[in-house]
């Protein structure tokens, strides 16, 4: 009788140990998957960090990054700190038009906020970024018009656009050759 009880306990112990080992292996595979994602995104993250360390609109080369900074400049041109509604609007526009994940949109918006916040929203910066977007070989007329709509959406996030916001919008439209 005692040997049966010990046998059952041994079987239960073996099952518990193997279950624990399988759970640990699964957790290890999940962590390995997270490491792989981090490594895959490393070049983009390092590029953002390098640019952020150097600072300034002059280093921007990606039209998506330029568009995100332009939207952030449009929000900040209101003359008040960025609101939650404006931030949400910018992230939604990035996800919708750039096909970014929520995390990627948040990262790009945070980067854009840092770049746009490190200098006053100005006409020169808007011209430079507009030129970069309009002259980007991978963008066509549809994307140029889409960015105009994105800028309008951000400028209206907190009500009617201010004169400063309208001025920045007009600079983009002039550079893009859009009629108002």
C-alpha positions as CSV (number, residue, x, y, z in Angstrom):
1,X,0.0,0.0,0.0
2,X,2.8,2.4,0.9
3,X,4.7,1.7,-2.3
4,X,1.5,2.7,-4.3
5,X,1.3,6.0,-2.4
6,X,5.0,6.7,-3.1
7,X,4.5,5.8,-6.7
8,X,1.6,8.2,-7.1
9,X,3.6,10.9,-5.3
10,X,6.6,10.3,-7.6
11,X,4.3,10.5,-10.7
12,X,2.7,13.7,-9.4
13,X,6.1,15.2,-8.6
14,X,7.4,14.2,-12.1
15,X,4.4,15.9,-13.7
16,X,4.9,19.0,-11.6
17,X,8.6,19.2,-12.5
18,X,8.0,18.8,-16.2
19,X,5.1,21.3,-16.2
20,X,7.4,23.8,-14.4
21,X,10.2,23.2,-16.9
22,X,7.8,23.6,-19.9
23,X,6.5,26.9,-18.4
24,X,10.1,28.1,-17.9
25,X,10.9,27.2,-21.5
26,X,7.9,29.0,-22.8
27,X,8.8,32.1,-20.7
28,X,12.3,31.9,-22.1
29,X,11.0,31.7,-25.7
30,X,8.7,34.7,-25.0
31,X,11.7,36.7,-23.7
32,X,13.8,35.6,-26.7
33,X,11.0,36.9,-29.0
34,X,11.0,40.3,-27.2
35,X,14.8,40.5,-27.6
36,X,14.4,39.7,-31.3
37,X,11.9,42.5,-31.7
38,X,14.2,44.9,-29.8
39,X,17.1,44.0,-32.0
40,X,15.1,44.3,-35.2
41,X,14.0,47.8,-34.1
42,X,17.5,48.8,-33.0
43,X,18.6,50.6,-36.2
44,X,15.6,52.8,-36.2
45,X,15.9,53.5,-32.5
46,X,19.6,54.3,-32.8
47,X,18.9,56.6,-35.7
48,X,16.3,58.5,-33.6
49,X,18.7,58.7,-30.7
50,X,21.5,59.9,-32.9
51,X,19.4,62.6,-34.4
52,X,17.9,63.6,-31.1
53,X,21.4,63.9,-29.7
54,X,22.5,66.1,-32.6
55,X,19.2,68.1,-32.5
56,X,17.5,70.3,-34.9
57,X,15.3,70.2,-38.0
58,X,18.4,70.3,-40.2
59,X,19.1,66.6,-39.6
60,X,15.7,65.3,-40.6
61,X,15.8,63.2,-43.8
62,X,12.7,60.9,-43.6
63,X,9.5,62.5,-44.9
64,X,7.4,60.7,-42.3
65,X,9.6,62.1,-39.6
66,X,9.3,65.6,-41.2
67,X,5.5,65.3,-41.4
68,X,5.3,64.3,-37.7
69,X,7.4,67.3,-36.7
70,X,5.3,69.6,-38.9
71,X,2.2,68.3,-37.2
72,X,3.8,68.9,-33.8
73,X,4.9,72.4,-34.8
74,X,1.4,73.1,-35.9
75,X,0.0,72.0,-32.5
76,X,2.7,74.1,-30.6
77,X,2.1,77.2,-32.8
78,X,-1.2,77.6,-30.9
79,X,1.0,79.2,-28.2
80,X,0.1,76.8,-25.5
81,X,1.7,73.5,-24.3
82,X,0.7,70.4,-26.2
83,X,-2.7,69.1,-25.1
84,X,-3.8,65.5,-24.7
85,X,-6.3,65.9,-27.5
86,X,-3.6,67.3,-29.9
87,X,-1.1,64.5,-29.0
88,X,-3.8,61.8,-29.5
89,X,-4.7,63.5,-32.9
90,X,-1.1,63.4,-34.0
91,X,-0.6,59.8,-33.0
92,X,-3.9,58.8,-34.8
93,X,-2.8,60.6,-38.0
94,X,0.6,58.8,-37.8
95,X,-1.0,55.4,-37.4
96,X,-3.6,56.0,-40.1
97,X,-1.4,57.6,-42.8
98,X,2.0,55.9,-42.1
99,X,0.6,52.5,-41.1
100,X,2.6,52.5,-37.9
101,X,1.8,50.5,-34.8
102,X,0.6,52.3,-31.7
103,X,4.0,52.0,-30.1
104,X,5.8,53.2,-33.3
105,X,3.4,56.2,-33.5
106,X,4.0,57.1,-29.9
107,X,7.8,56.9,-30.4
108,X,7.6,59.1,-33.5
109,X,5.3,61.6,-31.8
110,X,7.6,61.7,-28.8
111,X,10.6,62.3,-31.1
112,X,8.7,65.0,-33.0
113,X,7.7,66.7,-29.8
114,X,11.3,66.8,-28.7
115,X,12.5,68.2,-32.0
116,X,9.7,70.7,-32.3
117,X,9.9,71.7,-28.7
118,X,13.6,72.3,-28.8
119,X,13.0,75.3,-31.1
120,X,10.3,77.8,-31.8
121,X,7.9,76.9,-34.5
122,X,9.2,79.0,-37.3
123,X,8.7,79.7,-40.9
124,X,12.2,78.6,-41.8
125,X,11.8,75.2,-40.2
126,X,8.4,74.8,-41.8
127,X,9.9,75.7,-45.3
128,X,12.7,73.2,-44.9
129,X,10.5,70.4,-43.8
130,X,7.9,71.2,-46.4
131,X,10.6,71.1,-49.1
132,X,11.8,67.7,-47.8
133,X,8.2,66.3,-48.0
134,X,7.3,67.8,-51.4
135,X,10.6,66.7,-53.0
136,X,10.6,63.2,-51.5
137,X,10.8,60.8,-54.5
138,X,8.7,58.1,-52.6
139,X,5.7,60.5,-52.1
140,X,3.2,61.4,-54.8
141,X,0.6,64.2,-55.0
142,X,-1.9,62.1,-52.9
143,X,0.5,62.1,-49.9
144,X,1.2,65.8,-50.3
145,X,-2.5,66.5,-50.1
146,X,-2.9,64.0,-47.3
147,X,-0.4,65.9,-45.2
148,X,-2.3,69.1,-45.8
149,X,-5.4,67.5,-44.4
150,X,-3.4,66.1,-41.4
151,X,-2.0,69.6,-40.7
152,X,-5.5,71.1,-40.8
153,X,-6.8,68.3,-38.5
154,X,-4.1,69.1,-35.9
155,X,-4.6,72.8,-36.2
156,X,-8.3,72.4,-35.5
157,X,-7.9,69.9,-32.6
158,X,-8.5,72.7,-30.0
159,X,-10.9,74.8,-31.9
160,X,-10.4,77.3,-34.7
161,X,-6.8,77.6,-35.8
162,X,-4.8,80.6,-34.6
163,X,-3.0,83.1,-37.0
164,X,0.3,81.4,-36.3
165,X,-1.1,78.0,-37.2
166,X,-2.7,79.4,-40.4
167,X,0.6,81.0,-41.3
168,X,2.5,77.7,-41.0
169,X,-0.2,76.0,-43.0
170,X,0.0,78.6,-45.7
171,X,3.8,78.1,-45.9
172,X,3.3,74.4,-46.5
173,X,0.6,75.0,-49.1
174,X,2.8,77.5,-50.9
175,X,5.7,75.1,-50.9
176,X,3.5,72.2,-52.1
177,X,1.8,74.3,-54.7
178,X,-1.7,73.7,-53.2
179,X,-4.4,76.3,-53.9
180,X,-6.4,77.5,-50.9
